[in-house]
Amino acid sequence: MLKYLIKRVLWMIPLLIGISLISFFIMHLAPGDITSNESAFNPKASEESRQKLREMYNLDKPVIVQYALWLQRMTTLDFGKSFASHQKPVFWQTTDKDGNVTKGLIQEALPITLTINLLGLAITLLLAIPLGIVAARKHLGWQDRSITLFNFIGFSIPGFWLSLLLMYWLGVVNNWFPISGLHSLNYETLDTWGKIKDTLSHLFLPVVIPSITGLAGITLFVKNGMLDVLHQDYITTARAKGLAEGKVIYKHALRNALLPLITIVGLSIPGLIGGSVIAETIFAIPGMGKLFYDAVLMRDFPVVMGILTIGSALTLIGNLLADVMYAWADPRVRRGVVRG
Amino acid sequence: MSSLIAACGSSEKNSTSVIDLDREFPSESGGSLINAMTGEPSSLISMIAGESASSAISSNVFNTLLRYDKNLELEGDLVESWQISADQKTIRFILKPDLKWADGKPLSSADVLFTWQSVTDEKTASPYASDFQLVKKATVPDARTFEVTYEQAYAPALDSWAGLQILPKHLLQGQDLHTTSFARNPVGSHYYKLDSWAHGENLKLSRNPNSVRGQAKIDQLVSRIIPDNSAQFLELMADNIDYMGLDPIKYSRIIPARPELQQKLALYKELGNSYTYMGFNLKRKPFNDRNVRLAINYAIDKQEIIDGVYLGLGINIASPYKPGTRWSNPDLQPYPYDPQKARALLKQAGFADNDGDGILERDGKPFSFEIITNQNKEREKSAVLIQRRLKEVGIDVKIRAIEWASFISRFIKTGDFDVVVLGWGLGLDPDQYNIWHSSQQAPGQFNFIGYHNSAVDKLLEQGRLELNPDKRQKIYHEFARVLLEDSPIVYLSAGYGLTAIHKRVKGIDNPAPPAGIGHNSEDWFIPQPLRRNEINQ
C-alpha cells in the first residue's frame, strides 16, 4: 500500500509539469497582455509606458523563456506577484523590509470560497442522501415522484435568476437577510456572537442557493445506487434472515450504495477551491471564482497560473484520495491495489 | 473613532420614511455616504494604477496642483497662483501657505518635485508619464515655489498638472512605487483619509482634520465593492447604499414606474466627456474615399440610435468635444439622416447594384464590411441599428463583438479591421494630438484608423503651442470643422452619465453644472434626521 502511495505521489510531479506547460501556452494563445486593459485606451497613456510594463514583467520575452522563469520560481514554491493588483503576492503573504504584511490573493480568497463550498457540500449531502434513500425505497410512489419533481425544478432554475429573486424577496421586500457582501459595515463593532450571526446571515443565500440547484445530481446518484443495491441477492438474503428493514437499508444497502458517491466527493475536491463566478459576482463575494475570472480578463498571468497549478494539484490529490477511500471502503478494490 | 454605520437593522427603514425627504434642510456636518463601485482599485497611487476605480477613491485623498472649477475653468488646488513666462515655456506655481499632509507633516514644493521625479523616473511605468517627460527642467526655488520649464511651449501642460496627484516625499522616498504598501495605506492632503480597506468588500474614508482645503460636510465616505449592477440596484432599493450609476433602463423606466423609489431617490443626468463613434479603417478601400464615408454618415439615423439604445438619454454631436464647453464649436451641425443623399454619393463613388441582389457593387465586388466592437451592450445595439440602415442603401454589414483584451491586441493594434464602433473618453484639455495626428499611427498608438490630413496635423501642432485660451479655442473650432467635413468617423452620440442619489443627501446642484454634480461634493450634507442609525463609539 505504502509503495503504491509513494509511486502515485511521485507520478504527480511530471504530470503537474505537463499540465502547467500546456496551461501556460494555452493562456498565451489568447491575444493581449496586462497592458491591454482599461487604461490601454486612454489617449493620455503612451505606448512607451506599456512597453516599459511589458519589460518589467518579462512579457517581451518568448513564451518558452517566460515559462522557464515561471518554472524556476515554482521550484521554490514562489507563485510570483500579481500584475493587476499592485503586485500583491499570488499565493501567500509577504513582509517587506518595514514590516508591512501584504496578504496573498489566494490566501485571502481561498478561505471564503472553501467555507462556502464546504457548507454547501455538507448541506447538499445531508439533504441528498436521505432524499435519495426515500426515493429508492418508495420507488415510483408519490414520495419518489415529488422528490424527482423538486430536484428537476431545482436543477432547471438558473442559479443567478433564483439568486436575484431571493435577494429581492428576502433582502428588499422583507429585510430578513443582507443582499450582498460578506460582512455588514459595522462588523468590527459587533461582539463575537454578533459577528458569527452577521457572517452566517451573509452566507445564507450564497450557500443555500447552489446547494438547492446542485441537489438533483447527488440525489439521483444515491437513488440509483440504492435501487441497484436493493435488488441484489445479499439484500434478499438479509431480509430473509429476518433483519429489521432499517438495518437492511442502513447497514447492508447504504454502505454499498454510497461507493460511487466517494468518487463524486473525491472529484469535487478541486471544485471546492473554484468558486462560481456568477454567484460570487452577484453576491459581491471576493472568492476564487471572481479572482480567476478577473485575472483571465486582465491577462494577469501569475494569478491565472497560480490558480491553475493549485487546482490541478488538488485534482490529482482528490483522485488519489478517492482511490484510497475506495480501497478502504471496498475490499475487492483493496486487494487489487495491494497486488498491483 | 467618530462613528460607524449600521447598514443592516430594520429600525432605520422607518425612521426616514416619516420625514418629508423633499424638504429643505439647513446645511450641517456629519453622517456617512455609502456608494457602490463595480471594481476594486488595484492601488491608490493613481499614476501607477491607471484605472478609474483607483482615481475615484484617490481623488478624495490626494490633491493636485490645479483643478477644474464648476465651469471647467482651471483654478488652484494646492497652488495659490501660477504664472506663465513670456516665452510660454516656463510655468511657476506658488503653493498655498501652511499646507499639511494628513499626518501633520508640512507639504512643500519638495513633495511636488518628488512626485514629478517619480512619475518620470526610468523605473516607473506610469501610463501618464508622457506629459511630464516633456518637462526639461523642474526646480524648487523655495518651499512654496515649483517651477517647470518645457523644451517648447506645451499648452496641455496646465491640464496635466490638474491630473497629477501630489504624493508625500517623506513617506515614499526610496520606495518602489510599484510595490510599496503606501498604495494600500496612503497618506494624502485632501478632504478625506483612508480608514480601512477590506479587500474585495469596501473602503472607508473619513474626514482628514488636516485637509488643505478646509473641512467637508460629510464625516465618512464608504465605497462598497459590488460587481453586479443588479445587486447594486437591489442594495439601493433596500436603502443600503446612497449612490449608484444607472443605465438608461433603470433611469427612465424602472425608477419612474415605482413610486416608492421615486419618493426616496433623486435622479441626475450630466453630459460626460465621452462619445461613441463609428470609425473607418482609412487605409482600406473603399473607406479612403470621402464620398463613401459621407454616404455612410448620411445613411445612419443617429437620433434612432439615441432613442433606441440610450432611450433618448444622449445627444447628437458634431465635434469631439463636450457640447456647451468652450472647445465645442457651436456652428457645426451633425450630418442629418438622408438616405437619398447617401445613395447619390455612393453612385458618385462608383457603386451600383448590377446583379439586382440589393447589395451595391464596384468593380464586380459587393460592398460588404464587418463592424467590430467590444462586448458592450450599447455599442452592439448601435451596430445592429447601423446594420439595418446601411442595408437599406445597399451595404452589407456583419457585426462581431470581441472580448476587450483580444479586441485591442488582435484587431486594433494590428489594424486588422474594416470599421469599429467604439467610444472615446477624453480629458478636459482640447488637445487630441494622440488621436488624430498622422504621426500617431504606429501599433499601440491611438490614430489606429489611419487618419492623415495635413491641415489637421498643422492645427493640432499649433494648438499644443498656444497657451492663450481664446486663440486656442479658435484653433480647435477650426480643427473640429475640418474633421466633420472630412468625416473619418461618424459621431453616433454622447450619452448622459446617469446617477441616482438618495434624497437624504442634500446640497447637490441640479441641473448639473458643466463640471458635473460631483464638483462640490465637499458641500453635500446629510441632515441629522435623515441619517441612518449610527452607533457612536
Interface residues (C-beta under 8 A of the other chain):
Chain A: A30 P31 G32 D33 S36 N37 E38 S39 A40 F41 N42 P43 K44 A45 S46 E47 E48 S49 R50 Q51 K52 L53 M56 K81 A84 S85 H86 Q87 D96 D98 N100 T102 K103 E108 A109 L164 M167 Y168 G171 V172 N175 P178 I179 S180 G181 L182 H183 S184 L185 N186 E188 T189 D198 T281 I282 F283 A284 I285 P286 K290 L297 M298 R299
Chain B: L4 I5 A6 A7 C8 S10 K13 I34 E40 S42 S43 I48 A49 G50 E51 S52 A125 S126 P127 Y128 A129 S130 D131 G163 H178 T179 S181 A183 R184 N185 S196 A198 H199 G200 E201 N202 K204 V222 R224 I225 I226 P227 D228 S230 A231 L234 E235 M237 A238 N240 E403 W404 A405 S406 I408 S409 R410 W424 G425 L426 G427 Q432 N434 I435 A442 P443 G444 Q445 F446 I535 Q537
